[in-house]
Amino acid sequence: MMSSIFAQNLLAILNEELDGVEQNIAMEVNPKFLDEKGKTWLQEIFEELGGKGPFPQLEKVKFDAKINRMVILVDFELNFNRYRLKTFRSELYDNFQFPFVEAHKRLCRTFEKECMKAGFQGRHWNGPPVARQWFGDSEEIGDFSGNGSAGWKLRAYNDAQIDLLSRIHGFKLIRISPFETLMTGGALRRLDQLLMNPKEEQQKVVSSWLLRKLEIEAEKKNQS
């Protein structure tokens, strides 16, 4: 799958450049960390997406990588659509500053067609059984009228949960998009395209970009 190759190559570059990179981390959620304000935000996001009843909460959050108190998630096409865009209206994003929000809003508006290409399979559109339980029956695949996609809504809601839960557990969350653009060879190239089969020069470009994005210098392996 293209998205998994993209993520594997990105994480391989990160691991090559930095010490102390932990991959495929699962964080246990402590429900006591979620205060009344946080509960209100999640309930409002859940209802805004059409959720019925009390908001559900993740018991565990998975991250692609962790470096000290920084956690990294590699997003894919399915993370960018109208429902994810709707979650960014929450006061959550006014109260906490996340470095990816403005870019992700733009990408949700621009790349929903990419999400459609990847997300019109029944398992993505309808989601797991809990998607139907919480958000109701999906419309026919591709029909955004009425209830739209329960599976896409669940993914968007969980993304918002992860944003909040990572912060209240004391982590800085970095989300990396396949649609980021980097200058190489005199032209702009998409990150996912660069990482499908990267040559040494492209790996260096991605490595420099990634370290700037993570604002990491001190831990670089090649520093004496």
Salt bridges, closest charged atoms under 4 A:
GLU22 OE2 - LYS66 NZ 3.32
GLU28 OE2 - LYS60 NZ 3.51
GLU36 OE2 - LYS39 NZ 3.54
GLU48 OE2 - ARG89 NH1 3.35
ASP75 OD2 - HIS104 NE2 2.97
ASP75 OD1 - ARG175 NH1 2.84
GLU102 OE2 - LYS105 NZ 3.32
GLU112 OE1 - ARG82 NH2 2.67
GLU114 OE2 - LYS117 NZ 3.90
GLU114 OE2 - ARG190 NH1 3.96
ASP137 OD1 - ARG132 NE 2.46
ASP159 OD2 - ARG84 NE 3.91
ASP159 OD1 - ARG175 NH2 3.45
ASP163 OD2 - ARG84 NH2 2.78
ASP163 OD1 - ARG175 NE 2.94
GLU180 OE2 - LYS213 NZ 3.15
ASP192 OD2 - ARG190 NH2 2.69
GLU200 OE2 - LYS204 NZ 3.82
GLU215 OE1 - LYS172 NZ 3.44
GLU217 OE1 - LYS220 NZ 3.92
